[in-house]
Amino acid sequence: MVSLNTIKGDIMKIYEVEKDKMISYLEKLQSRVAITTDMWTSNQKKGYMAITVHYIDESWLLHHHIVRFVYVPPPHTKEGLSDVLMDFLLDWNMDRKVSTITVDNCSSNDEMINILVEKLSLSDSLLLNGKIFHMRCAAHVLNLIVKEGLDVIEVEIEKIRESVAYWSATPSRMEKFKDAARQLHVFPRLKQREKYYMVVPSEEEWNMAKEICGRLKLFYNITELFSERNYLTANTFFIKVCEIKEALYDWLICSNDVVKTMASIASESTFSTGGRVVSKHRSRLHPDTLEALMCAQSWLWKEKEGDSLIHDSQPQLTMMDENDDLLML
């Protein structure tokens, strides 16, 4: 039977071999590469930076690969984050091939990008002197819009969440809920049956939630479109953002005061002049082993598919809990 140390050694060897192949392949590309990066936090509160490269090959097919999944010790300062990215660019000889970097829309990322632009400008390799280097994640911007808008009905949302948590807490409560759900005015009836049920949403609050959910469906659909990984989506940004802007203007003139307030907040934050989760198994692995697993699976899947488009249904390389302790070494 193969020992876990042998398995770990094989994983690291495969990772190093595939890393060299990927570096060589990217160096031969005639096109530049775009980079996306984000921070994830494991259930052990460890921060990891995922770096993904995107490029169009000679056959005009879009590809993407995870190239780094690196543990970043706290504090996550602009200097520390920029150093991780710069080390990657130099290690992979990407400092002269990178076209853009897409990050979440926050001030710390703005400062991190400024440091990178300053360093990369020394080699005079940035497109348009770095004017288009910094790209903000469109899906994240939409998420911020929705979050700020939902703050207006925070109390109503909390009551609905507490109601769901209360009635799904035990099997007996679930049975009571299913029985009452067949009748009209379900939540007032549940209040009569359960004396400890104290957070009954009113009819007005339910109607408000229904209307808000219907209006936010547009944001959901556009976020799904922007998050697509198997084809280019940048050509849809302007049109879809215009759709959102038109929808917000319609909200501003509707009869519902709450919807008006939500639209006002969203418009101000967006149009003024101014999703890989680390599993509980992976989170226990040593950072080097975790990076090897995350990156190698992306590269090996490309080989399996040949030069065709990378699919989102990539197999997940995971380890059982009882094996993780040894792989942490």
Secondary structure, DSSP 8 states (H G I E B T S, - for coil): ---HHHHHHHHHHHHHHHHHHHHHHHHH-SS-EEEEEEEEE-TT--EEEEEEEEEE-TT--EEEEEEEEEE--S---HHHHHHHHHHHHHHTT-TTTEEEEEE-SSHHHHHHHHHHHHHHGGGT-SGGGGTTTEEE-HHHHHHHHHHHHHGGGHHHHHHHHHHHHHHTSSHHHHHHHHHHHTSSSHHHHHHHH-TT------HHHHHHHHHHHHHHHHHHHHHHHHT--SS--HHHHHHHHHHHHHHHHHHHTSS-HHHHHHHHHHHHHHHS-------TTGGGS-HHHHHHHHHHHHHHHHHHHTTS---S--------HHHHHHHT-
